[in-house]
């Protein structure tokens, strides 16, 4: 499972009269089920891997049993678009 995170707020800068709650992003976590190579079962928590055409990911939950998938957290590379205006 690949896990990507988005910005917590939807604006670059809050105005003094703006309420913080109004600019909180309601959906900051995106999970995507995927298939990977069989060698991925050797990953340990904290290992960093690069997925071709996808980016770098850190193993958050290694494979313990088949019913619990490997969880990989995306590592930001600085190329993501900035927050909306």
C-alpha positions as CSV (number, residue, x, y, z in Angstrom):
1,X,0.0,0.0,0.0
2,X,1.4,3.4,-1.0
3,X,0.5,6.3,1.2
4,X,0.9,9.9,0.0
5,X,0.3,13.0,2.1
6,X,-0.9,16.5,1.0
7,X,-0.7,19.9,2.7
8,X,-2.6,20.4,5.9
9,X,-3.9,23.8,4.9
10,X,-5.1,25.0,1.5
11,X,-3.5,28.5,1.4
12,X,0.1,29.7,1.5
13,X,-0.6,32.5,4.0
14,X,-3.5,33.1,6.4
15,X,-4.9,36.6,6.8
16,X,-5.4,37.9,10.4
17,X,-9.1,37.8,10.1
18,X,-9.3,34.3,8.6
19,X,-10.3,31.3,10.7
20,X,-7.8,28.5,10.6
21,X,-10.6,25.9,10.4
22,X,-11.8,27.3,7.1
23,X,-8.5,26.5,5.3
24,X,-7.8,23.0,6.7
25,X,-7.5,20.4,4.0
26,X,-10.2,17.7,4.7
27,X,-8.3,15.0,2.9
28,X,-4.5,15.0,3.5
29,X,-3.8,11.2,3.2
30,X,-4.2,9.1,0.1
31,X,-3.8,5.4,0.1
32,X,-3.3,3.3,-3.1
33,X,-3.2,-0.5,-3.2
34,X,-0.4,-1.7,-5.5
35,X,1.5,-4.8,-6.5
36,X,5.3,-5.1,-6.1
37,X,8.2,-7.3,-6.7
38,X,8.5,-10.4,-4.5
39,X,11.8,-9.1,-3.0
40,X,9.8,-6.4,-1.3
41,X,9.0,-8.9,1.5
42,X,12.5,-8.4,2.7
43,X,11.9,-4.7,3.6
44,X,12.3,-3.6,7.2
45,X,10.7,-0.6,8.9
46,X,12.6,2.5,8.0
47,X,14.1,1.1,4.7
48,X,13.9,3.6,1.8
49,X,13.3,2.4,-1.7
50,X,12.7,4.0,-5.1
51,X,9.7,2.9,-7.1
52,X,10.2,3.4,-10.8
53,X,8.2,6.4,-12.2
54,X,6.7,7.0,-8.8
55,X,9.3,8.3,-6.4
56,X,11.0,7.4,-3.1
57,X,9.1,5.7,-0.3
58,X,10.0,4.7,3.3
59,X,8.7,1.4,4.7
60,X,6.4,2.1,7.6
61,X,5.0,-1.4,8.1
62,X,6.9,-4.4,6.7
63,X,5.2,-7.6,5.7
64,X,4.4,-9.7,8.7
65,X,1.7,-11.8,7.2
66,X,-0.1,-11.8,3.9
67,X,-3.3,-10.3,5.4
68,X,-1.4,-7.2,6.4
69,X,0.1,-5.4,3.3
70,X,3.4,-3.5,3.3
71,X,2.8,0.2,4.0
72,X,5.1,2.6,2.2
73,X,5.1,6.4,3.0
74,X,6.0,8.8,0.2
75,X,9.0,11.0,0.7
76,X,8.5,14.5,-0.7
77,X,11.1,15.4,-3.4
78,X,10.4,19.1,-3.6
79,X,8.8,18.9,-7.1
80,X,5.2,18.9,-5.8
81,X,3.2,21.9,-6.7
82,X,2.8,24.6,-4.1
83,X,-0.3,25.2,-2.0
84,X,-3.2,27.0,-3.7
85,X,-3.2,30.8,-3.4
